[in-house]
């Protein structure tokens, strides 16, 4: 009798454990599907270091200073932000870039890519699909490789590459995908460091305890929601710290020849190009960016896809009252337009069609086109203005009319 009761107890405990695990797993599935919390939506990629992971999603919450809204960020099965790509897209435009294009903080319909597609469709009177190929932290070098791999399959009528003048000079250096050899662009030999590989591997692993960690993060986030998010850096340290980081990047990558990539989302302001344009680091980074843009021209010609370069100015340069300012007395060579104009000149020398946004943003009142305090990205207003200007340029070039059946 006792033995039977013990067996029954063991069986009941086993059933309870299985039911509990199933309940936790089901709850985790619901949380990931309907209320994902800061999910890791990236995977390693042999060509581009990393990319968006198909079929993933996360919930982004803007700070209270920027409205506090929540944005559901969804990656489709092709690895792009947004809905599944239609079988018959009509006209297709692909938009490449970094977090300014991915824009996980902006509802999908208000992003630069979506607004560009909507404006082109309205002007042409037919469907235009604008593919959001932005990836947080990307440089034009990673976007170039994506375009080379995807242009043949997606067959776009045009491509747009958004160059963020605030840190894309440094991105092409830190990524180590390319380097200059006697002025020519060659493979840089960069690879993912073991420490970075483990970070991705840890994020990829999923266990039922992920739910508990997610709930803890949610609880902490809710406790912080009412507090004003502090400025990322003080006015006195941000520029100096960025300049030091740029010098260190140049030393490690160019002088010492390091090839292992240990960090992918550390993108300091390109202070060396902005403040000391004649320094070895600034000269090298400018030449490397121009060579990468030359690669874009060649890739576009090979794929028979016209490419428009859109240069976005950093808020620190174009806004009148941003949270961080450059001390003109400490840095007398500083020119607010230098980063944007230097990137634009690099594209122009490579014969690429260009839209440079510094002057249009200043004229429109740049302070209302960017997020505030803890976030220096453009907001929905900035993205819509850029989309209008980009659509006008594409229509003036006649690329989509020539692609029409």
Buried (B, 14 or more C-beta within 10 A) or exposed (E): EEEEEEEEEEEEEEEEEEEEEEEBBEBBEEBBEEEBBEBEBBBBBEEBBBBBBEEBBBBBBBBBBBEEEEBBBBBBEBBBBBEEBEEEBBBBBBBBBBBBBBBBBBBBEBBBBBBBBBBBBEBBEEBBBBBBBBBBBBBBBBBBBBBBEBBEEBBBBBBBBBBBBBBBBBBBBBBBBBBBEEEEBEEBEBBBBEEBEEBBEEBEEEEBEBBEEBBEEBEEEEEEEEEEBEBEBEEEEBBBBBBBBBBEBBEBBBEEEBEBBBEBEEBBBBBBBBBBBEBBBBBBBBBBBBBBBBBBBBBBEEBEBBBBBBBBBBBBBBBEEBBBBBEEEEBEEBBBBBBBBBBBBBBBEBEBBBBBBBEBBBEBEBBEBBBBBBBBBBBBBBBBBBBBBBBBBBBEBEBBEEBEE
